[in-house]
Amino acid sequence: MPDNQLGRDGYYRRTFLAGAAAAALSGVAEATASPLASPDSLPPGLAGQIRDWMKIACLPGLSIARLDKGAVTGSLDFGVANSETGQPVTRDSLFEACSMSKPVFAYGVLKLSQAGLIDLDRPLAGYVLPSYYPDDPLIRKITARHVLSHSSGLPPWGDENKPESFKPTFEPGRYFSYSGEGYFWLQLVVEDITGLGLDPFMRKYLFEPAGMRSSVFAGFAEIAPRAVFGHRGGKVAADQGWRNVLGQTEALATKWGKPLRDWTQKDWLRAGAELVPSSPPKRLRFTNAAASLLTTAEDFARFTSLSMDDHRPAAWRLSTQLSRQMYTPVIPVQPGIPLWWGLGWEIERDKKGVLFSHEGNNDNRFTCYSCGNPHSGKGLVILTNDGAGFGVYQKIIRALTGSDPLSFIANVNPPHV
């Protein structure tokens, strides 16, 4: 049973495939709309341009949701969920949100902090220390705040069979260095504190109260018909992450009497040991706070709206103070550039104010982007099902705003890494 790595997390820059064989996607579908949106809600001609860009890039499917004054205005859905079957993308299609999983999980962690169940500044080693981590003094200094702001010094991903691969590259809190590894460690801490697997934790603290009924951190059989397939170069990818092991894991879930979406990391390790007894894995990341969220564009837009200032506090929401920490600068991405990371979101500032955002890429099968202005309440979510989606959503952002976000053009890998 292989360990699904789920990609480099979001900063892979796929070149836009200008001039690629458009015939590979000659059947790209027209845009379909939710009851809250229509192609007319885009600037004149943009829907047609999107279809053209998708054909050139061999991008099978795409879904867009917009926010205005903190309210979701609906989704526009283009193309197909599966290039082999021609199944169309609809408002109910579930895309992998890739690294955009991170701010969603960050919201849950901040809810735990608000409840007094986790201290953002207590070293994570005081809660749980993975057995495959080395005995390193810097590791013992890493906190949840470091993880959420990507200032832990941990690598993007380590190799659990090579303890030295997890050694931090700097004193925690000193620099920015993007890390999915830290998020996975924090997931283990949350599971230990709450006794809940990742998905039931997020259902309790975010999905159910926020009405995010189409969001899940664990792929399972009931949602498979709605789940979009990942593609590369316009063709269905051979590796489909959670789908590749679904038959085996669902059989174990039935045998154990525990639904797959409720599994903890301990359950995944138990499954690995049962399926591959000769070489039981030390960890499995099919359910992964850094990258395994499945959602719709409208659902993710609902989440994005929670960082808008117009959202008045409610019992289940974050306090204003904690919510604003998500888009308050903690660490600069690179000295001299007005680009920072907060507790979950990337942040940039210009004359127009604050923009928080996040990108995502799972193994070049899915790419996505989300952004919002917390003061105006305007925001955008774009989900795509191919690595070529980066070039397309970059063009859409430029068409809608007249410029590129700084994160598209800045060097996000600091010199010290």
N, C-alpha and C positions, 0 to 999 in steps of 0.2 A: 504494500500500500504506500504509494509515494507521498512525500510531503509536498503539498501545493505551496509554492513560494509566493504566488499571487503578485509577482512583479516588483519593479523598482520603486513603485509607489507614486509616480506622478510627475517626475521632471524629465522624462524621456522626450526628446524633441524630435518627433517624427516629421521629416520633410514632406511638405505638401506635394502630392503626386501630380503636378501639372503635366499634362500630356499623356497620362496613363491611359490604358485601353478602356475607353468608355463603354465598349461593348460588353464588358464583364458585368456591368450593371445597367444594361439598356432597359430593364424593366423596373427601375426605381419608381415606387408608388407616389401618387400625389399626396399632398399633406392632408391629414385627417385632423379634425378638431374636436376638443372637448366642448361641452355646452357653454363653457365660459370663454371660449376663444375662437377666433377664425383667422384665416390667412390675412384678412384685412387689418388685423391688429398689428401686423408688421408694416414697416415702411413700404411704400409702393414698389413692387418688383422684387422685394427681397425673398419672398417665398420661391419664386422662380429661380433666383440666383442660387439659393440653397440647394435646390434640386440639381442645378448645373454643377455646382461645386462637388456635390456628392458623387455625381457620375464621373467627373474627372478624377476624383480621389479613390474611386471604387469603394465608397463608404455605403454599406447596405442600409443602415437605419440610424435615425436621430430623433430625439424628442427634446422640445424646448418648453420651459415654463418661465413665466415672468411675474414679477411682483411690482405693485404700484401702491405707494403709501402703506406698505407692509402687508398688503392683501394679495393673495394669489389670484391672478387673472385667468388662469387656465393653461392648457398645454397645446402645442402644435406638434404633430407627429408625422414624420416622413419615412418613407421607405419600408424595408422589411426586417423582421426579427430573425429570419432565417433565409439566407440567399438560395438554399436548396429547395425549400418548400414554398417560398413566396409568402409565408405568413406575414401579414402587415404589422407594423408597429402601431399600437393604439395607446390611448391614455392610460391603459391598465398594464402595459408592457413593463416588465421588471428588468432593469439594466443593472449590471454590476457598477456600483458607485466608486469602486477602486479606492484611492486614497482619500476621497471625500468621506469615507467612513470615519476618518479620524476626528473631524470636528463634531460629528454626531456622538461618538463615544466620549469625547471631551465634555460635552454637555452633561452626559450621564455622570461622569466623574465629579463634575462641579456640583451636581445635585447631591451626590454623596457627601461632598464637603459641606454643603449647606445644611445637611442633616446631622453634621458632626460625626460622620462615620469614617471619614478619612481626613488626614492632615496633609495638605498639599506640600508642606515643607518638612515632613518627616521622611527620612530615607526609606526607600521602598524595601531595602534589605531587612528593615525592622518588621515588615509584614510577611513577605515571601521572597526568598532568594532562590532562583532556579538552580537546580543541581548541576546543570551543565555550564554555569558561569564560573569563571576562574576566581580565585581568592585574590581580589584586587582592591586596594584601599579606595580608589576612585569610584568603583562600582558601589561601594557602601555609602557613598555620599549622594547618590542620585535620588532625587525626589520626584513626586508627581508633577510639580511645577516645571522641573527640568524636562521631563518627558513631553508634556503638553506643548512646551515652547520649542522643542527640538534643540535644547541646549544641554542634553545629557552627556554628549560625547560618545554615545554608543554608535556602532556602525549602522548602516541601513538595514542589514540583516547579518547575523552571525551564523556559523555552522556549529550546531549542537554537538558535533563529534570533534570539534576543535575549540576547546575552551579559550585559547588565546585570541580567537577571532572576535570575542566579545569585549576585549579590553577597550575602555574609552580612550579617545585620542587627545583629550584635554580635560582640565579641571571642570567638572559640571558647573554650568551657569556662565562660563566665560565666553563661549562662542556659539554660533549657530551651526548645526550639522544635522541635516534631515535624517530621521531614524524611525523606521517602522518597528525596529527591535524594541525600542523603549515602550511603544504602545502595547506590544504583545505582553511584555513583562507587567505593565500596569493592568492589563486584562486579567492576568493571573492573580494579582493583588485584589482586584475587585471581586473576582470569584471567591477568593478566600474570605473576604470580609462579609459578603452577602450570602454565600452559599448558593448563589445562582449562576447558571451558565450565562454566556454573553447575551444571547437573545432574550431570555426571560428577564434579565437585568434591564435591558433597554426597553422591553415592553412595559415594565413596571414604572421606570423613571422617565420615559419619554414617549414611546410610540403610542401607547393607549391613551394617556391624557392629552396628547397633542393631536389625536385623530389621524396619526400616520398609519393607516390600516394596510398600506401596501409596502411596508418596510420590514425587512427581516435580515438578521445577521447570519442565518444558517439556511442554506438551501435544503429543501425537503420535498418529498414527492408531490404534495398537494399544489405547490406553486410552480412546478416544472412546466406545465402548459403555458404559463404566462411569462416565463423567463426567456429573455432574449438570448440568442446564441452569439458568442464571441467570434469575430472574424479576423483574418489577416489577408490583406490584399483583395478584399471582397469575397473571400472564400471562407466557409466555416472552418474554424481551427480544429485540429485533431484533439487538442487538450482543452477541456471545458471545465477545469477546476472541479467544483463540487459535483458536477454531473457525472464525472468519470468514475466516482466511487459510490454513487447514490444507491445502486442496487445492493451492494454489500452492506452499506451502513444502514439503510432502511430495514434490511433483514435482521440486523443486530438490534435495531431499535424495537422491532416487533418482538424479538426473542426476549429482550430485557424488560419490555413493558415501559420504556421511557422514550417519548418522542424525540426524534433526532434534533429538533430545534431547541430542546431543553438541555442538550448535552453540555457538560463542562469539559475542560481540558482533560480532567481525569478520565472521563468517559471516552474521549477520543483516544487516549493512550491505551485504555482497556481494549478498545476496538482494534487498535493497531497490533497489540500483543496477541489478540485472538486470531486476527487475519494473517499476520506474519510472525508466528511464534519463534521462528528461527532467527529473526532479527527485529525484535520489537523496537519501535521508534522512541526517541526521547521526548519528542513533541510532534504535534500535527497542527497545521495552521489553516485547515479548511474553514473553521470558524475563527475569525481573526479581526480584532478591533481595528487593525490598521488598514484592512482592505476588503472585507468580505460582505459588506452591506449590499443588499439587493433592494432596489427602490424604484419608484416612478419619478418623473420630473416634477410632477405636482406635489408629491409627498416630500421630496427634498426641498422644494420651494417653501412648503409649510415649515420645515425645520429652519431654513434660512431666515424666515420672517421672525423667528424668536430672537434674533440678534438686532432687530429693528427697535429703535427707541420708542416708536409709537405703540409697541405692545405693552399694555399696562400689566403690572404684576398680578398674578393669580396664584392660588395656593400651590399648584403643581409646577409653576414656572420657576426659573432661577430668579433670585433677587436682582434688582437693577445693578447693584454693585458687582456681583459675580458675572452677570451676563456681559457687562461692559469689559470685564477682564479678558473675555474671549477675543476682543478686537482692540485691546490696549497694548501697545508695544512692550515686549519683554526683552527681546534680543534682536539686534540688527542682523539681517541676512548677510550683509556685506558692508563694511565700513564705508561711509561716504555716499551711500545710496539710500534714499528715503523709503526703504522696504524693510519691514520687521516681521517677527512672528509674535503672536499673542498666545493665549491658552486655547489653541485649537485652530484659529484662523491666521492666514497670512494678511498683512496689513500694509497698505501704501497710502500716502497722503499727498495731495496736491492742492491747487487753488480751489478745486471743486469740493474738497473735504476729504473724508475717510472712505476708503474702499477696502472691505475685507473679502477674501477670496480663497479658493482652493482648487487645485487641479487633481487629476487622477489618471492612472494608466495601469491596467492589470495585464501584464505579459503581452502588450501590444494587441490585445483582443478587444479591450474596451478603453475608451478615453472619455474624459468628462471635465466639466468646468462649472463652478458656481461662484457668484459674487453678490455683494450687496452694499448699499450705502446706508448705514444705520440711522442717519438723520433724515434723509429724503424718503426712506422706505422703498426705494427702487432696488430691484434685484433681478437676477437671471440665473437659470440652471440649464445646462445643455448636457445631455447624455448621448453617447454614441457607441456603436458596437463594432469598432475596428480601430486599429492603431492609427489609421489615417484620419481619425476624427479630430486630432489636434489641429491639423491645418484647416479643417473646415470650421471648427468652432472659433478659431482665431479670426477667420474672415468674418464670421457672424458678429463677433464682438466689435470688430473694427467698423463694420457697417452700421451697427446700432449706436456706437458711441463716438465714432470719428477718430479713435486713437487706440493704441495697444496698451493694456495694463503693463505696468513696469515689470511685473513678474514674467511676462512673455519674453522680454528682451534682456533682463539682467542676468549676470553670471551668478547662479544660485549655489555654486560650489566654492566656498571661501578658500583662499590660497593655502591655509594651514591644513586642509583635509587631504 
